[in-house]
Amino acid sequence: MKKDGKYRFSLQFNSETEEQFRAGELLERMGNRKSHLVVAALNEYMESHPELKSKDCKVEIKLTTSYDQAKIEQMIQNIVEQRLTGMQISGIQDNSKNGQQEALEEDIAKMLDNLDMFQ
C-alpha cells in the first residue's frame, strides 16, 4: 500500500524449508534495514527477468525444496545396500560374516540417525 509517498507491506512466511529458514534468518539479522535488502533483491530479480516490466506479465514462481530428509535417507540406504550387495568377501566364515553384517547395519542406523543435524 502506498501512503504519503511511502510503500508499506507486511510479510509473513513459514520456516518449513531450508530456503524459508535462511531467508527468515537473514531478514531477522537485517533489523530496520530490511527494506533496503528487499528493494535491491527485487530490482536485481527484475533486471534478470525483463518480462516483469510488462503490466500484462503473469508472475509464476516455482518453489523447490533443497532437500527432503526422507529422500536423502532412502538414497543413502539404497547406495549402502548396493555396495553391500556388490561386496564379495572370500575366506571369511559365515559366523564372522553375520557379525560384520550386524555391525554394518548398526553403523548405517547410526549414520541415518545423525542426519537430523542437517535440519
Order of alpha helices (4+ residues) and beta strands (2+ residues): beta-beta-alpha-alpha-alpha-alpha
